[in-house]
Amino acid sequence: MNKQTLIIGGIAIAVIGGGILLSIPDQKNQKLEAGTASKDTPAIGEEFDNLGQTHIEPGASHESYNSNPPTSGPHLAEPAKWGVYSTPLQDEQAIHNLEHGGIWISYKDIDEQTKSQLETIAKVNGGSVIMSPRSDNDAKITLSSWLRQIKLESYDEAKILEFIKSNKNKSPEPIAF
C-alpha cells in the first residue's frame, strides 16, 4: 500500500469511529424523548378540580390553589420559556405552561445526579417541559400537568416519561411539542 492509501484509510476509520461514538448519546436521548400519546390515551396521576384559566397581573391576589404545586387556576398572561431553570419560577407563570399542554418538573432537596437526570429529560423534551426548583414542594420531585400531578421521592425514569407522554397537551390550549 502506498502512503496516500494509508492516510485516506486512516481518516475514513477515524470518521466512522467518531460517528459511532457521537451517536451513542443521541440514542440515549432518543430513549428519553417521551413523545405524545394519542388523544384517547388517558391522562395519569392524581386529578384535581379545574380552577379555571383566568389571566392575572403580576402580584395580583387570587384564590388559593387546590394542589401543590398548582395544576390550574389564575395565572400570568406570559408563560415561561420551555427549558431548565436554576431559580424558582412563579407558580402563576408555570400554570400558563400547563395550560399550553406542558409539563412542569419541580423539585427540592435532590442530589446533583438526580438533578442532572431530570435536566436531561427536560432538555430532550424541550418543547413541552419546564423544570425548576420549588421550595414549597411536599415531595422531592413533582410532575404537574393541567389538572394532574404525581409526586416522587426518588428518580423513576419510567414513571416520569410515562407522565410526560400521557399528559402532554391534555389541556385547554394544547400547543406543546
Buried (B, 14 or more C-beta within 10 A) or exposed (E): EEEEEEEEEEEEEEEEEEEEEEEEEEEEBEEBEBEBBEEEEEBBBEEBEEBEBEEBEEEEEEEEBBBBBBBBBBBBEEBBEBBBBEEBBBBBBBBBBBBBBBBBBBBBEBEEEBBEBBBBBBBBBBEBBBBBBBEEBEBBBBBBBBBBBBBBEEBEEEBBBBBBBBBBBBBBBBEBE
